[in-house]
Amino acid sequence: MIIVQKEISVWKELLMFETRIHCQFLPKQFDDLEHYLTSNIHLTMTDSPDMIEFTNQRYKIVQEAKRQWLNITLNVYENQIREYQETYQSQLMQLKAQLLNSTIRNSSSAYNDIQDYLNYQREKLRNNVYKELFAYRKKLLRDGQRSSTVQHSIGVSPEPYLDLISNPFNLREWKHLSLGKLIVL
């Protein structure tokens, strides 16, 4: 059960992290990465085409760095879960071998009962995680809407951008541009 609890704990952290990604409210470390990558850049902002190109390149570099860090973090979680699952299966096989080698009658029945109990406990823990995750997501969405750092940081989701000196679109029009191809009838 200890192995299952550790696995579920890591799985819960993974789900919370994925929820943060989905809600576009990344952990603070990702914004720190953005500041670290651009901390030595102090240029006067002009509306020249070269400056616009530089700003766009900087945006792409930060976004790609955040994506790579996200992938690495997700892989770490997945590897931890895989290790716990392998350890769990190994321990389960050792228990099965011990029960079959023992003098206990109906050792296969005892093994099945133990396995059923462990599966029941695992499902119970998973259901608790889903309940906690629902509340976590609501809180995250509420906090994300209030946060000014989220609105001014570079995200990891594909976002439209145009090489314009000024933005002629309002927020609704800009969000519409990010939906995909424009179909003109």
C-alpha positions in Angstrom: 0.0 0.0 0.0 2.9 2.4 0.7 4.1 2.0 -2.9 0.5 2.6 -4.2 0.2 5.7 -2.0 3.5 7.1 -3.3 2.5 6.4 -6.9 -0.9 8.1 -6.4 0.8 11.0 -4.8 3.1 11.5 -7.8 0.1 10.9 -10.2 -1.8 13.7 -8.3 1.1 16.1 -8.7 1.2 15.2 -12.4 -2.5 15.9 -12.8 -2.2 19.2 -10.9 0.7 20.2 -13.2 -1.3 19.3 -16.3 -4.2 21.3 -14.9 -1.9 24.3 -14.5 -0.9 23.9 -18.2 -4.5 23.6 -19.3 -5.5 26.6 -17.3 -2.5 28.5 -18.7 -1.3 29.3 -15.1 2.2 27.8 -15.0 4.2 27.5 -11.8 6.2 30.6 -10.8 9.5 28.8 -11.8 8.4 29.1 -15.5 8.0 32.8 -15.2 11.4 33.0 -13.4 12.9 31.2 -16.5 11.5 33.9 -18.7 13.1 36.6 -16.6 16.4 34.7 -16.4 16.5 34.3 -20.2 15.9 38.0 -20.8 17.5 39.6 -17.7 20.5 40.9 -19.5 18.5 42.5 -22.3 18.1 46.2 -21.8 17.3 47.9 -25.1 15.4 51.0 -25.8 12.1 50.1 -27.3 11.5 51.6 -30.7 9.0 50.7 -33.3 11.6 49.8 -35.9 11.2 46.6 -37.9 14.5 45.3 -36.4 13.2 45.8 -32.9 9.9 44.1 -33.7 11.8 41.1 -35.2 14.1 41.0 -32.1 11.0 41.0 -29.8 9.4 38.2 -31.9 12.6 36.1 -31.8 12.9 36.6 -28.0 9.2 35.6 -27.6 9.8 32.4 -29.6 13.0 31.5 -27.7 11.3 31.9 -24.3 8.2 30.0 -25.4 10.3 27.1 -26.8 12.4 27.0 -23.6 9.3 26.8 -21.5 7.9 24.0 -23.7 11.1 22.0 -23.3 11.1 22.5 -19.6 7.4 21.4 -19.5 8.3 18.3 -21.5 11.2 17.5 -19.1 9.0 18.0 -16.1 6.2 15.8 -17.5 8.8 13.1 -18.4 10.1 13.1 -14.8 6.6 12.6 -13.4 5.9 9.8 -15.9 9.2 8.1 -15.1 8.5 8.2 -11.3 5.1 6.7 -11.8 6.5 4.0 -14.0 9.2 3.2 -11.4 6.5 2.9 -8.7 4.4 0.7 -10.9 7.4 -1.6 -11.6 8.2 -1.8 -7.9 4.6 -2.5 -7.1 4.4 -5.3 -9.7 7.7 -6.8 -8.4 6.5 -6.8 -4.8 3.2 -8.3 -5.9 5.1 -11.1 -7.7 7.2 -11.8 -4.7 4.1 -12.0 -2.5 2.5 -14.4 -4.9 5.6 -16.6 -4.9 5.7 -16.6 -1.1 2.1 -17.5 -0.9 2.4 -20.3 -3.4 5.5 -21.7 -1.7 3.8 -21.6 1.7 1.7 -24.3 3.3 -1.4 -22.1 3.3 -4.4 -23.8 1.8 -6.1 -21.8 -1.0 -3.0 -19.6 -1.4 -4.1 -18.5 -4.8 -7.5 -17.4 -3.3 -5.6 -15.5 -0.6 -3.5 -13.8 -3.3 -6.6 -12.8 -5.3 -8.2 -11.4 -2.1 -5.1 -9.3 -1.4 -4.9 -8.1 -5.0 -8.6 -7.2 -5.0 -8.1 -5.3 -1.7 -5.1 -3.4 -3.2 -7.1 -2.6 -6.4 -10.0 -1.3 -4.3 -7.7 0.9 -2.2 -6.0 2.2 -5.3 -9.4 3.2 -6.9 -10.4 4.8 -3.6 -7.3 6.9 -3.6 -7.7 7.8 -7.3 -11.3 8.9 -6.7 -10.1 11.1 -3.8 -7.6 12.7 -6.1 -10.2 13.5 -8.7 -12.4 15.2 -6.1 -9.4 17.3 -4.9 -8.5 18.1 -8.5 -11.9 19.5 -9.2 -11.6 22.0 -6.3 -8.0 22.7 -7.2 -9.0 23.6 -10.8 -11.7 26.0 -9.7 -9.3 27.7 -7.3 -6.6 27.8 -10.0 -8.9 29.4 -12.6 -10.1 32.0 -10.1 -6.5 32.8 -9.1 -5.3 32.9 -12.7 -7.9 35.5 -13.6 -6.8 37.7 -10.8 -3.1 37.4 -11.4 -1.4 40.1 -13.3 1.8 38.1 -13.9 -0.2 35.5 -15.9 -1.5 38.2 -18.2 2.0 39.6 -18.9 4.1 36.4 -19.1 4.9 34.4 -22.2 2.8 31.2 -22.4 3.5 27.9 -23.9 0.3 27.6 -26.0 0.4 28.6 -29.6 -0.7 32.1 -29.9 -1.2 34.4 -32.9 1.1 37.3 -33.3 1.5 39.8 -36.1 4.5 42.0 -37.0 2.7 45.2 -36.5 3.8 48.4 -35.0 0.5 48.8 -33.2 -2.3 46.3 -32.6 -5.6 47.3 -34.4 -7.5 44.4 -32.9 -9.5 44.4 -29.6 -9.3 41.3 -27.3 -12.3 39.6 -28.8 -11.0 39.9 -32.3 -7.5 38.8 -31.2 -9.0 35.6 -29.6 -10.9 34.9 -32.7 -7.7 35.0 -34.7 -6.3 32.3 -32.5 -9.1 29.9 -33.5 -7.4 28.8 -36.7 -8.0 29.3 -40.4 -10.2 32.1 -41.5 -13.0 30.9 -43.8 -14.4 33.6 -46.0 -17.8 33.0 -47.5 
